[in-house]
């Protein structure tokens, strides 16, 4: 993240973004850690808490980033973000304890074996495809969001903050609707509540 703030051209920035994607993956690993370390009766609460943190980050991140970009400029935001991520790294390194039990290579299942052991493989595949489509659809506007806001609002001074505020609106809506849809899923089934999203 620090190197992104020091990038001198678009190709350096592109390479660093690709490197960030390759070295990322905190949330999937956190999900796996919760699934293996938390007692089964508390796993739902733990995963829900983690999801709330992710949604809250999606809500506050664009707002904070837009505000700081208007206040200090673009490059300092990368340095500040790098500092926050480094603090998270230290907290994870020193305060997260894992009871790791190595799995023998002969006991590891292949992807085909895992897929065939599922009770409803078609359901998992369908959810994978629909989640992929939703992510592509919602993510496709991210590159043009700031440009579109500038086109709608004209030449204003705090365009980064306004763009961040607009980007955070889905996070606000998700934070409000998640408990309601969760209760709806309990009462009428997950399939019906998911189809409403």
Buried (B, 14 or more C-beta within 10 A) or exposed (E): BEBBBEBEEEEEBEEBEEEEEEEEEEEEEBBEBBEEBBEEEEBEEBBEEBBBEBBEEBBEBBBBBBBBBBEEEEEEBBBBBBEEEEEEEEEEEEEEEEEEEEEEEEEEEEEEEEEEEEEEEEEEEEEEEEEEEEEEEEEEEEEEBBEEBBEEEEEEEBBBBBBBBBBBEBBBEBBEEBEEBEEBBEEEEEEEBEEEE
